[in-house]
Structures are given as C-alpha cells and as structure tokens.
Amino acid sequence: MTATRKPGLLLPTLATIIGVLILCGLGIWQLQRMGEKHAYLERLQREAAGAPAPMPPSSDWGKLDAAALDLAHVVAKGRYIDDKIAGVRTTIGAGPPGSRGLSGFGRWIFQAFRLEDGGVILVNRGFVPEERLGQIGPLSGADTVTGFLRAPEARNSFTPEDLPAIREFYTRDPAAIAAALGQPPAPFYLEAAREGDGLTPPAGVDVGELIARVPDNHLQYALTWFGLALTLIGVFAAFAWQARRGPAAH
C-alpha cells in the first residue's frame, strides 16, 4: 500500500497565528473604543447636569478644537439675524419609553445669531415635522440661547447633495449653511436646548434623550471578534488533529 503524505502544518499554523492576532487586535481596539465612548458619555452627562458656561469669545474660535467642544453646555447672548432660515432634512425616531417629543420626517431649523462680541454663530433652533414647516419663520430681536456646541456633521457616500440656492441641506455643516445665509463661517454651531413640552416646533434637543441615543455596542463587537478568534483556533486544532491522524486506512 502506498503511504499518503500528511499535509504540512507550517503554512496553516502561520495563517492561524496571523488571523488570531488580527481578530484579537480588533477585539482589543473595540475595548479601547468602549473606554473612550464611556468617558465621552460621562462627560456629556456632567455637561448636561452642570450650569452652562459662557459662549467662547469669537476671537478665540480659530484656536479651538470643535471636536473637543462637541456638546459643551453653553449660554449665548445676542440677537437673531432675522432675514433667512435654512433647513437640514432629517428623520427623528421615537424616543425611549416615557420620552416626549416630535418625531418623523422633518428638518432642523438653522438661523444666524449675532453674539454680543460681534461674532456670528448658527443656532439650530430645533426639529420641525415636514407638515408644519409653513408655521416656522425667522426669529428677531435680542435673546439668550442655552444649548450645546456641536461639531460639523460628516458626510458619507450616501449623503445627497445639498441645495444651498434654496437653503436646503442634508448635513449640519455650519460653514456651508452660513454661506447660504450670507454669514461668516464658524467652526461649530449651537444646538438650542429643549424648552417646554418638546411638542411645539421647533423642538430643541433634550440632552438626556440625545445621550440615550448614542450607540454603545463596542463590548458586543469585541466579544464577536474574540469569539471569531476562538473559532479559528478550534478550526485549526481540528485540522491539525486530522492531519496528524492521517487518512483512514482502507
């Protein structure tokens, strides 16, 4: 009987080691992201619970990191520039049980706001359902706006093109919206906090609901990657065991 050569294990072993290292690396990265996400959520909760800070002076905006300031709790004093508003198309899902607020298809309403130091920032006044857009016009006069600074919203390959000529947008990009409103750009915008019952448009942001909507799936993803690594080890072990046994004799 001619002996059948047993398959070598060098290449499968190397491939398995590389695969396990990659999968474990992805799992560890997700655990690191989980730590960063929890620190971020804890900061948001502290910001929401604390008193709002004064709006950063417009003379300092060029030196600030918009991402680091995202959802900083601030208060701004000034006057609305009442000639135009812009809308950003969006869809708001129903909130968690017990929450109240408008939902469905609609738009975020943006309007320029001139601060007491002369700087201009866009205020996202809140969400308006599509069927109630006709009820909303520009605000005018002096006001004090309490809310949260937000970094620009990123586009992706599925984001439709904005329509600046009719002041209709698909991302909350303060530079692009400011240009359409004839105003200077700012590195962030101000999201007005919710006032009242949240059922009267424009409905500002409820930061508690906003925090609850932030996805936190990193532990699940980490366990998935580690599970795949264990599966790969199991497959290799079965392959190696079968290779060592060799083909069954006939």
C-alpha positions as CSV (number, residue, x, y, z in Angstrom):
1,M,0.0,0.0,0.0
2,T,1.3,3.4,-0.9
3,A,1.5,5.8,2.0
4,T,-0.3,9.1,1.6
5,R,1.8,12.1,2.6
6,K,0.4,14.0,5.5
7,P,-0.3,17.7,4.9
8,G,2.2,20.1,6.3
9,L,1.2,22.3,9.2
10,L,3.6,25.2,8.8
11,L,1.5,27.4,6.5
12,P,-1.8,26.7,8.3
13,T,-0.1,27.4,11.6
14,L,1.3,30.7,10.4
15,A,-2.1,31.7,8.8
16,T,-3.9,30.8,12.0
17,I,-1.5,32.8,14.2
18,I,-1.8,35.9,11.9
19,G,-5.6,35.5,11.8
20,V,-5.9,35.2,15.6
21,L,-3.6,38.2,16.2
22,I,-5.7,40.3,13.8
23,L,-9.0,39.2,15.4
24,C,-7.7,39.8,18.9
25,G,-6.3,43.1,17.9
26,L,-9.8,44.1,16.6
27,G,-11.3,42.9,19.9
28,I,-8.8,44.9,21.9
29,W,-9.4,48.0,19.7
30,Q,-13.2,47.7,20.4
31,L,-12.5,47.5,24.2
32,Q,-10.4,50.7,23.9
33,R,-13.2,52.4,21.9
34,M,-15.6,51.3,24.6
35,G,-13.5,53.0,27.2
36,E,-13.3,56.2,25.1
37,K,-17.1,56.1,24.5
38,H,-17.9,55.7,28.2
39,A,-15.6,58.6,29.0
40,Y,-17.4,60.6,26.3
41,L,-20.8,59.7,27.7
42,E,-19.7,60.6,31.2
43,R,-18.5,64.0,30.0
44,L,-21.8,64.6,28.3
45,Q,-23.7,63.7,31.5
46,R,-21.6,66.1,33.5
47,E,-22.0,68.8,31.0
48,A,-25.8,68.4,30.9
49,A,-26.0,68.4,34.7
50,G,-23.8,71.4,35.2
51,A,-24.6,75.1,34.7
52,P,-23.9,76.4,31.2
53,A,-20.6,78.1,30.6
54,P,-20.3,81.4,28.7
55,M,-20.0,81.1,25.0
56,P,-16.3,81.1,23.9
57,P,-15.3,84.6,22.6
58,S,-15.4,84.7,18.8
59,S,-11.9,86.0,18.7
60,D,-10.7,82.6,20.0
61,W,-12.7,80.3,17.7
62,G,-9.9,79.8,15.2
63,K,-7.8,78.2,18.0
64,L,-10.5,75.9,19.3
65,D,-10.9,72.2,18.6
66,A,-14.6,71.8,17.6
67,A,-14.5,68.0,18.2
68,A,-13.2,68.5,21.7
69,L,-16.0,71.0,22.4
70,D,-18.8,68.8,21.0
71,L,-21.8,69.0,23.3
72,A,-20.2,71.6,25.6
73,H,-23.0,73.2,27.6
74,V,-23.0,77.0,26.9
75,V,-25.2,80.1,27.0
76,A,-25.1,82.7,24.3
77,K,-26.4,86.2,24.4
78,G,-27.1,88.3,21.3
79,R,-29.6,88.9,18.6
80,Y,-31.1,86.8,15.9
81,I,-30.3,87.9,12.3
82,D,-33.9,87.7,11.1
83,D,-33.7,87.7,7.3
84,K,-33.4,84.0,6.5
85,I,-33.5,80.5,7.9
86,A,-32.2,77.2,6.5
87,G,-33.4,73.6,6.9
88,V,-31.5,70.4,7.3
89,R,-33.5,67.3,6.3
90,T,-33.6,64.6,8.9
91,T,-35.7,61.8,10.4
92,I,-36.3,61.6,14.2
93,G,-37.2,58.3,15.6
94,A,-39.5,57.8,18.5
95,G,-37.6,58.3,21.8
96,P,-37.2,55.8,24.6
97,P,-40.3,54.8,26.7
98,G,-41.6,57.8,28.7
99,S,-40.0,60.4,26.5
100,R,-42.0,63.2,24.8
101,G,-41.1,64.9,21.6
102,L,-41.8,65.4,17.9
103,S,-40.7,62.6,15.5
104,G,-40.9,61.6,11.9
105,F,-39.6,63.3,8.7
106,G,-38.7,66.9,9.0
107,R,-35.9,69.5,9.3
108,W,-33.6,71.1,11.7
109,I,-34.2,74.9,11.5
110,F,-31.0,77.0,11.4
111,Q,-30.8,80.7,11.9
112,A,-27.8,83.1,12.3
113,F,-27.3,84.7,15.7
114,R,-25.1,87.7,16.3
115,L,-23.3,87.5,19.7
116,E,-22.7,90.5,21.9
117,D,-19.0,90.4,20.9
118,G,-19.9,90.7,17.3
119,G,-19.3,87.1,16.3
120,V,-22.0,85.2,14.3
121,I,-22.9,81.6,15.1
122,L,-25.7,79.4,13.7
123,V,-28.3,78.3,16.1
124,N,-30.1,75.0,15.4
125,R,-33.5,76.1,16.8
126,G,-34.8,72.5,16.7
127,F,-36.8,70.0,14.8
128,V,-39.9,70.7,12.8
129,P,-42.0,68.0,11.2
130,E,-42.3,68.4,7.4
131,E,-46.1,69.1,7.5
132,R,-45.5,72.0,9.9
133,L,-42.7,73.8,8.2
134,G,-45.1,76.5,7.0
135,Q,-45.6,77.6,10.6
136,I,-41.9,78.5,11.1
137,G,-40.2,81.8,10.2
138,P,-37.2,83.7,11.4
139,L,-37.0,84.9,14.9
140,S,-36.0,88.5,15.6
141,G,-34.6,90.6,18.4
142,A,-32.4,90.0,21.4
143,D,-32.4,86.6,23.0
144,T,-30.4,84.3,25.3
145,V,-29.9,80.8,23.9
146,T,-28.9,78.0,26.2
147,G,-27.7,74.9,24.4
148,F,-24.8,72.7,23.3
149,L,-22.0,73.4,20.9
150,R,-21.8,70.9,18.1
151,A,-19.0,70.0,15.7
152,P,-19.8,69.8,12.0
153,E,-21.7,66.7,10.9
154,A,-19.7,64.5,8.5
155,R,-20.9,63.5,5.1
156,N,-20.7,60.0,3.7
157,S,-21.1,58.4,0.2
158,F,-24.8,58.1,0.6
159,T,-25.5,61.7,1.6
160,P,-27.4,63.6,-1.1
161,E,-26.0,66.9,-2.4
162,D,-27.0,70.0,-0.6
163,L,-29.2,72.6,-2.3
164,P,-27.7,75.9,-1.0
165,A,-29.7,78.0,-3.5
166,I,-32.9,77.1,-1.7
167,R,-31.2,76.8,1.7
168,E,-31.9,73.1,2.0
169,F,-29.2,70.8,3.4
170,Y,-28.6,67.1,4.3
171,T,-25.8,67.6,6.9
172,R,-25.4,70.0,9.8
173,D,-22.4,71.7,8.2
174,P,-22.1,75.2,9.8
175,A,-19.7,76.6,7.1
176,A,-22.0,75.6,4.2
177,I,-25.2,76.7,5.9
178,A,-23.6,80.0,6.9
179,A,-22.5,80.7,3.3
180,A,-26.1,80.1,2.1
181,L,-27.3,82.5,4.7
182,G,-24.7,85.1,3.7
183,Q,-22.9,84.9,7.0
184,P,-19.2,84.2,8.0
185,P,-18.4,80.6,8.9
186,A,-17.9,79.3,12.4
187,P,-16.1,76.0,13.4
188,F,-19.2,74.8,15.3
189,Y,-22.9,75.6,15.7
190,L,-25.1,76.0,18.8
191,E,-27.9,73.4,19.3
192,A,-30.7,75.0,21.3
193,A,-31.8,73.1,24.4
194,R,-35.4,71.9,24.5
195,E,-37.8,74.2,26.2
196,G,-41.4,73.3,27.2
197,D,-43.0,70.0,26.4
198,G,-41.0,69.2,23.3
199,L,-44.2,69.1,21.2
200,T,-44.1,72.6,19.9
201,P,-41.9,73.1,16.9
202,P,-39.1,73.9,16.6
203,A,-38.3,71.4,19.3
204,G,-34.8,71.8,20.7
205,V,-32.6,68.9,21.8
206,D,-33.2,67.1,25.0
207,V,-29.7,66.1,26.0
208,G,-30.8,63.2,28.1
209,E,-32.5,61.6,25.1
210,L,-29.5,62.6,22.9
211,I,-27.2,60.7,25.2
212,A,-29.5,57.7,25.3
213,R,-29.4,57.5,21.5
214,V,-25.6,57.4,21.3
215,P,-24.7,53.8,20.2
216,D,-22.6,51.8,22.7
217,N,-22.1,48.4,21.1
218,H,-18.4,48.1,21.5
219,L,-18.5,45.3,24.0
220,Q,-20.7,43.3,21.7
221,Y,-18.3,43.9,18.8
222,A,-15.3,43.0,21.0
223,L,-16.9,39.7,22.1
224,T,-17.7,38.9,18.4
225,W,-14.0,39.4,17.4
226,F,-12.7,37.3,20.3
227,G,-15.3,34.7,19.5
228,L,-14.1,34.5,15.9
229,A,-10.5,34.2,17.2
230,L,-11.6,31.2,19.3
231,T,-13.4,29.7,16.4
232,L,-10.4,30.0,14.2
233,I,-8.3,28.3,16.9
234,G,-10.8,25.5,17.1
235,V,-10.9,25.0,13.3
236,F,-7.1,24.8,13.2
237,A,-7.0,22.4,16.1
238,A,-9.5,20.1,14.3
239,F,-7.5,20.4,11.1
240,A,-4.2,19.6,12.9
241,W,-5.6,16.7,14.7
242,Q,-7.0,15.2,11.5
243,A,-3.7,15.9,9.7
244,R,-1.7,14.0,12.4
245,R,-4.0,11.0,12.3
246,G,-3.7,10.8,8.5
247,P,-6.3,9.4,6.2
248,A,-8.2,6.3,7.4
249,A,-6.8,3.1,6.1
250,H,-8.9,1.2,3.5
